[in-house]
C-alpha cells in the first residue's frame, strides 16, 4: 500500500510519518513539494504518486489571520481537500482528512457529537467545514477526524508558548471560560494508524466505516487549567521557571479579544470512534505529561 501524507512539517503530519511505518510505503510531502494553495499542483502530484490512501493533515491554521485572508484559507482548507478526494476517487483510493472543533459555535452545554449540526463562527471554521463537505461528496471511502487543541513536540503550539512565557515572566493572564481537550499530535497519528490496521484492503475498510469521527483526548479543561497544569508539571519535572501555576490569572474571553471568535465549548464526544475501532483514548493530562517530558529532555 502506498500512503501519501501531506503537511509533513506540521504537528500531525510529522507524527503520522512515524506512526504509519509498517503499514506501507509512506510518501510524506511538505508545502514545497505539494502546496495546497496550488490546486493544479495538488492534482499533478497525486497523479504522479498514485497512492492507495491520501492522508491530509495539512491546513491553513492561522485562525486569526484567516479573517483577513478568507480566499487563501478557503483554497487550502476547503477546495484543496476536495481536489484530493476527487483524485482519490479517480484512483480507487481512500482518503483521511482532519478537521476541527471550530466547525461548531460552542454554545452547546455538553460535548458535541458527530450528529450535531455545525455552525462555524470564524473564517477558519467555515473553511474547514467546506473541506469536510468536499471530501465526503467526492470520495465515499473517507474518514474525517475532528480534533481539538492540538499540541506536540514538533511545531508551534500553546504548550510551548506557556513553557516559554513561564521562563520569562512572573505573571500571565489566560482565558478560563473556553473548555476543550488538549490533544497530542502523537495520539492523533497513533489512533489513525491503529484504525487503519485491518486485514481488509484499505479502501474497502474505510468505505465500510466511512464518516466523521471525533478524535481527541479524554477529559477536558480550560485554557487556564491547561496552562496551570503545564507549569505545575514542568516544575515537578525539574524545570526552573519564573512563573508558578498560582500566578496565572484567569480572565474572560471578552478580556482577551481576538479577530476570530473561539467556541466557548470545544468538547467533543469520542464514543463513536472508540466503538467503531475498539480503541481507547488517553486522558489529556497523561499525554501532556509525556509530551512535556520529551520537550524537557530536548531542552525546548
C-alpha positions as CSV (number, residue, x, y, z in Angstrom):
1,X,0.0,0.0,0.0
2,X,1.3,3.5,-0.9
3,X,0.2,6.2,1.5
4,X,0.5,9.9,0.6
5,X,0.8,12.2,3.7
6,X,0.5,16.0,3.3
7,X,2.0,18.6,5.6
8,X,4.9,16.5,6.9
9,X,6.3,19.6,8.6
10,X,3.2,20.2,10.6
11,X,2.4,18.8,14.1
12,X,0.2,15.9,12.9
13,X,2.0,15.3,9.6
14,X,5.3,15.0,11.4
15,X,3.9,12.3,13.8
16,X,2.0,10.5,11.0
17,X,5.1,9.9,9.0
18,X,6.5,8.0,12.0
19,X,3.3,6.3,13.3
20,X,2.4,4.9,9.9
21,X,5.7,3.0,9.4
22,X,5.0,-0.7,8.7
23,X,1.6,0.0,7.1
24,X,3.0,0.6,3.6
25,X,5.2,2.9,1.5
26,X,4.9,6.4,3.0
27,X,5.3,9.3,0.7
28,X,5.3,12.3,3.0
29,X,5.3,15.8,1.4
30,X,5.8,19.3,2.7
31,X,4.5,22.6,1.3
32,X,7.4,22.9,-1.1
33,X,6.6,19.6,-2.6
34,X,2.8,20.0,-2.6
35,X,1.4,23.4,-2.0
36,X,-2.3,23.2,-1.1
37,X,-2.9,26.7,-2.4
38,X,-1.9,25.5,-5.9
39,X,-4.8,23.2,-6.9
40,X,-3.2,22.2,-10.2
41,X,0.0,21.1,-8.4
42,X,-2.1,19.1,-5.9
43,X,-3.7,17.2,-8.8
44,X,-0.4,16.7,-10.6
45,X,1.4,15.3,-7.5
46,X,-1.4,12.9,-6.7
47,X,-1.5,11.6,-10.3
48,X,2.3,11.2,-10.2
49,X,2.4,9.4,-6.8
50,X,-0.7,7.2,-7.5
51,X,-1.4,6.5,-3.8
52,X,-3.8,3.9,-2.4
53,X,-4.5,6.2,0.5
54,X,-4.3,10.0,0.9
55,X,-4.0,11.4,4.5
56,X,-4.4,15.1,4.7
57,X,-3.4,16.8,8.0
58,X,-2.2,19.9,6.1
59,X,-4.3,23.0,6.6
60,X,-4.3,26.8,6.9
61,X,-4.3,27.0,10.7
62,X,-3.6,30.7,11.3
63,X,-7.1,31.2,12.8
64,X,-7.0,35.0,13.3
65,X,-5.1,35.7,10.1
66,X,-7.7,33.8,8.2
67,X,-10.2,36.6,8.9
68,X,-8.2,38.8,6.6
69,X,-7.3,36.1,4.1
70,X,-10.6,34.2,3.5
71,X,-9.9,33.3,-0.1
72,X,-6.5,31.7,0.7
73,X,-7.9,29.9,3.7
74,X,-10.8,28.6,1.6
75,X,-8.5,27.4,-1.1
76,X,-6.3,25.4,1.3
77,X,-8.9,24.2,3.8
78,X,-12.0,24.0,1.5
79,X,-11.0,23.5,-2.1
80,X,-7.7,21.5,-1.9
81,X,-9.2,18.7,0.2
82,X,-12.0,18.4,-2.4
83,X,-9.4,18.1,-5.2
84,X,-7.6,15.4,-3.2
85,X,-10.8,13.5,-2.7
86,X,-11.7,13.7,-6.4
87,X,-8.2,12.3,-7.3
88,X,-8.5,9.6,-4.6
89,X,-11.9,8.5,-6.1
90,X,-10.4,8.5,-9.6
91,X,-7.6,6.2,-8.5
92,X,-9.9,3.9,-6.5
93,X,-8.1,5.1,-3.4
94,X,-9.3,6.2,0.1
95,X,-8.9,9.5,2.0
96,X,-8.4,10.5,5.6
97,X,-8.9,14.2,6.4
98,X,-8.6,16.1,9.7
99,X,-11.0,18.8,10.8
100,X,-11.7,20.8,13.9
101,X,-13.9,21.8,16.8
102,X,-14.2,25.2,15.2
103,X,-17.0,23.8,12.9
104,X,-19.3,24.3,16.0
105,X,-20.4,27.5,17.5
106,X,-19.6,26.4,21.1
107,X,-23.0,27.1,22.6
108,X,-23.9,23.5,23.4
109,X,-23.8,22.7,27.1
110,X,-22.4,19.2,26.7
111,X,-19.8,17.6,24.4
112,X,-20.5,17.7,20.7
113,X,-21.3,14.5,18.9
114,X,-20.8,13.8,15.2
115,X,-24.5,14.2,14.6
116,X,-24.6,17.8,16.0
117,X,-25.3,20.5,13.4
118,X,-22.1,22.5,12.6
119,X,-22.4,26.3,12.9
120,X,-18.9,27.8,12.5
121,X,-18.4,31.4,13.6
122,X,-15.0,32.1,12.0
123,X,-13.5,32.0,8.6
124,X,-11.2,29.2,9.7
125,X,-14.2,27.2,10.9
126,X,-16.2,27.8,7.8
127,X,-13.4,26.8,5.5
128,X,-12.7,23.6,7.5
129,X,-16.4,22.7,7.2
130,X,-16.3,23.2,3.5
131,X,-13.4,20.9,3.3
132,X,-15.3,18.2,5.2
133,X,-18.2,18.5,2.8
134,X,-16.0,18.4,-0.3
135,X,-14.2,15.3,0.9
136,X,-17.5,13.5,1.8
137,X,-19.0,14.4,-1.5
138,X,-16.1,13.4,-3.8
139,X,-14.8,10.3,-2.1
140,X,-17.2,7.8,-0.5
141,X,-14.2,5.9,1.1
142,X,-13.3,8.6,3.6
143,X,-12.7,9.2,7.3
144,X,-12.9,12.7,8.6
145,X,-11.4,13.1,12.1
146,X,-12.3,16.2,14.0
147,X,-9.9,17.1,16.7
148,X,-9.2,19.9,19.1
149,X,-6.4,22.0,20.8
150,X,-3.6,20.1,19.1
151,X,0.0,20.3,20.6
152,X,3.2,18.3,20.2
153,X,6.9,18.2,20.4
154,X,7.2,19.4,16.8
155,X,6.0,22.8,15.6
156,X,4.4,25.8,17.5
157,X,1.6,25.4,19.9
158,X,0.1,26.6,23.2
159,X,2.1,24.2,25.3
160,X,5.4,25.5,24.0
161,X,4.1,29.1,24.3
162,X,3.3,28.6,28.0
163,X,6.7,27.0,28.7
164,X,8.4,29.9,27.1
165,X,6.3,32.5,29.0
166,X,6.9,30.6,32.3
167,X,10.6,31.0,31.8
168,X,10.3,34.7,31.1
169,X,7.5,36.1,33.3
170,X,6.2,36.0,36.8
171,X,2.6,36.7,35.8
172,X,0.4,35.9,32.8
173,X,-3.3,36.1,32.1
174,X,-5.1,33.2,30.4
175,X,-8.8,32.7,29.3
176,X,-10.7,30.5,31.6
177,X,-14.2,30.3,30.0
178,X,-13.4,28.1,27.0
179,X,-13.4,24.3,27.5
180,X,-11.9,21.6,25.4
181,X,-9.5,18.6,25.4
182,X,-5.8,19.4,24.7
183,X,-4.8,16.6,22.2
184,X,-1.3,15.3,21.5
185,X,-0.5,15.1,17.8
186,X,1.1,11.7,18.5
187,X,-2.2,10.4,19.9
188,X,-3.9,11.6,16.7
189,X,-1.3,9.8,14.5
190,X,-1.2,6.6,16.5
191,X,-5.0,6.4,16.6
192,X,-5.1,6.9,12.9
193,X,-2.6,4.1,12.4
194,X,-4.5,1.8,14.8
195,X,-7.8,2.4,12.9
196,X,-6.1,1.5,9.6
197,X,-4.8,-1.8,10.8
198,X,-7.1,-4.4,9.2
199,X,-6.9,-7.5,7.0
200,X,-9.4,-5.8,4.7
201,X,-8.0,-3.7,1.8
202,X,-7.7,-0.1,2.9
203,X,-10.3,1.4,0.5
204,X,-12.8,-1.3,1.5
205,X,-12.1,-0.9,5.2
206,X,-12.5,2.8,5.1
207,X,-15.6,2.6,2.8
208,X,-17.2,0.2,5.3
209,X,-16.6,2.6,8.2
210,X,-16.8,5.9,6.3
211,X,-17.9,9.1,8.0
212,X,-17.0,11.7,10.6
213,X,-15.3,10.8,13.9
214,X,-14.3,12.9,16.8
215,X,-10.7,12.2,17.8
216,X,-9.4,14.0,20.9
217,X,-8.0,13.1,24.3
218,X,-10.3,12.1,27.1
219,X,-11.4,14.6,29.7
220,X,-11.4,18.4,29.4
221,X,-10.1,21.6,30.8
222,X,-10.0,25.3,30.1
223,X,-7.0,27.2,28.6
224,X,-6.4,28.5,32.1
225,X,-6.4,25.0,33.6
226,X,-4.2,23.8,30.7
227,X,-1.6,26.5,31.5
228,X,-1.7,25.7,35.2
229,X,-1.2,22.0,34.6
230,X,1.8,22.7,32.3
231,X,3.5,25.0,34.7
232,X,2.9,22.8,37.8
233,X,4.0,19.6,35.9
234,X,7.1,21.3,34.4
235,X,8.2,22.3,37.9
236,X,7.6,18.8,39.1
237,X,9.8,17.5,36.3
238,X,12.6,19.8,37.5
239,X,12.3,22.7,35.1
240,X,13.3,26.1,36.5
241,X,10.6,28.7,35.9
242,X,9.8,32.2,37.0
243,X,6.1,31.6,36.9
244,X,4.1,29.5,39.3
245,X,0.7,27.9,38.5
246,X,-0.9,30.1,41.2
247,X,0.3,33.3,39.5
248,X,-1.7,32.5,36.3
249,X,-4.6,34.9,36.3
250,X,-8.0,33.6,35.0
251,X,-9.7,36.0,32.6
252,X,-12.8,36.0,30.4
253,X,-12.9,35.7,26.6
254,X,-14.1,39.3,26.5
255,X,-10.9,40.4,28.3
256,X,-8.7,39.0,25.5
257,X,-10.4,39.9,22.3
258,X,-9.1,38.3,19.1
259,X,-10.1,38.7,15.4
260,X,-11.7,35.2,15.1
261,X,-14.3,34.2,17.6
262,X,-13.5,31.0,19.6
263,X,-16.0,28.3,20.6
264,X,-16.7,28.5,24.3
265,X,-17.4,24.8,24.3
266,X,-14.9,22.7,22.2
267,X,-15.6,19.4,24.0
268,X,-16.0,16.5,21.5
269,X,-17.6,13.1,22.4
270,X,-15.5,10.3,21.1
271,X,-17.7,7.3,21.7
272,X,-18.3,6.7,18.0
273,X,-14.6,6.4,17.2
274,X,-13.8,4.2,20.2
275,X,-16.7,1.8,19.5
276,X,-16.1,1.6,15.7
277,X,-12.4,0.8,16.0
278,X,-12.2,-0.7,19.5
279,X,-9.8,2.0,20.7
280,X,-9.4,3.9,23.9
281,X,-8.1,7.5,24.1
282,X,-5.8,8.6,26.9
283,X,-6.6,11.3,29.4
284,X,-5.2,14.7,28.3
285,X,-3.1,15.1,31.4
286,X,-1.3,11.7,30.8
287,X,-0.4,12.7,27.2
288,X,0.6,16.2,28.2
289,X,3.0,14.9,30.9
290,X,4.6,12.6,28.4
291,X,5.0,15.3,25.8
292,X,6.4,17.7,28.5
293,X,9.0,15.1,29.4
294,X,10.1,14.9,25.8
295,X,10.3,18.6,25.5
296,X,12.3,19.0,28.7
297,X,14.7,16.2,27.6
298,X,15.2,18.0,24.3
299,X,15.8,21.3,26.2
300,X,12.9,23.0,24.4
